[in-house]
Amino acid sequence: MTSSLDESFERIWTIAESLHLPELVRGTTHGTPSLKVKTSFIGRMKDWETFAIHCPLEEKPLLMESVPNIYFETDHYKGWPYILMHLEAVSDAELGHRIKLAWHARAPAKVKKALAAG
């Protein structure tokens, strides 16, 4: 199962790297591969086909209603600013967009300033 998680995460990491966001790093969260900005968690593999990513609570219902084949949540994520994505259904462009939004939401001000200056 770990190799499947790692293989699925490689796609996410490749897309994340292509965004050239400062201080975006690979990590491990709850035993699964994750993305962080510095030490702030922005997303992690839930299982080999599902990625949990930071998402403002007010956006979750709209995403789940408008694109239910991609976005969903389980009871565990209700009330938390994270949404689940079916990796086989999400395009690289949409995945990159969500990573960028999560990075902007979680990055410290100094890191955001570095991006703006760069």
C-alpha positions in Angstrom: 0.0 0.0 0.0 2.8 2.4 0.8 4.2 2.1 -2.8 0.8 2.9 -4.2 0.6 6.0 -1.9 4.0 7.1 -3.0 3.2 6.5 -6.7 0.0 8.5 -6.4 1.8 11.3 -4.5 4.4 11.6 -7.2 1.8 13.1 -9.6 0.9 15.6 -6.8 4.5 16.5 -6.1 5.3 16.9 -9.8 2.4 19.4 -10.2 3.3 21.2 -6.9 6.9 21.6 -8.0 5.9 23.1 -11.3 4.2 25.9 -9.5 7.5 27.2 -8.1 5.9 28.1 -4.7 8.5 29.1 -2.1 9.0 26.8 0.9 6.7 24.1 -0.5 8.1 20.8 0.8 7.2 17.1 0.9 6.5 15.6 4.2 4.7 12.9 6.1 1.5 13.5 8.0 -0.4 10.7 9.8 1.9 8.3 8.1 1.1 9.3 4.6 2.9 11.6 2.0 2.0 15.3 2.4 2.6 18.8 1.2 3.6 21.5 3.5 4.6 25.2 3.2 7.5 25.4 5.6 5.9 23.4 8.5 2.3 24.2 7.8 0.3 21.3 6.5 -1.7 21.9 3.3 -2.6 18.5 2.1 -1.9 14.7 2.4 -2.7 11.4 0.9 -5.7 9.8 2.6 -5.3 6.7 0.6 -3.8 5.8 -2.8 -6.8 7.4 -4.7 -7.7 10.3 -2.4 -6.0 13.5 -1.5 -7.1 15.7 1.4 -6.3 19.4 0.8 -6.8 22.6 2.7 -10.1 24.4 1.6 -12.0 27.2 3.3 -15.1 25.9 5.0 -17.3 28.2 3.1 -16.1 26.8 -0.3 -16.6 23.1 0.5 -20.3 22.9 -0.1 -20.1 24.7 -3.4 -17.3 22.4 -4.6 -19.0 19.2 -3.5 -22.3 20.3 -5.1 -20.8 21.6 -8.4 -18.2 18.9 -9.0 -19.3 15.8 -6.9 -17.2 13.4 -9.0 -14.0 15.2 -7.8 -14.8 16.7 -4.4 -16.3 15.1 -1.4 -15.9 14.7 2.4 -16.3 12.0 5.0 -17.6 12.4 8.5 -14.0 12.8 9.7 -13.5 16.0 7.7 -16.8 17.6 8.5 -16.2 21.0 10.2 -12.5 21.1 9.2 -11.0 23.2 6.4 -10.0 20.3 4.2 -11.8 18.7 1.3 -11.2 15.3 -0.3 -10.4 14.8 -4.0 -10.7 11.7 -6.2 -7.3 11.8 -7.9 -8.5 9.8 -10.9 -11.2 12.4 -11.6 -9.2 15.7 -11.1 -7.2 17.3 -13.9 -3.6 18.4 -13.4 -4.8 22.0 -13.9 -7.4 21.7 -11.2 -5.0 20.0 -8.9 -2.5 22.7 -9.4 -5.1 25.4 -8.8 -6.1 23.8 -5.5 -2.5 23.4 -4.4 -1.9 27.1 -5.2 -5.0 28.1 -3.2 -4.0 26.0 -0.3 -0.4 27.3 -0.3 -1.7 30.9 -0.3 -4.1 30.1 2.6 -1.4 28.5 4.8 1.9 30.2 3.8 3.4 32.6 6.4 3.3 36.3 5.4 7.1 36.4 4.9 7.0 33.5 2.5 4.1 35.1 0.5 6.2 38.3 0.3 9.1 36.3 -1.1 6.8 35.0 -3.9 5.6 38.5 -4.7 9.1 39.9 -4.8 10.4 37.0 -6.9 
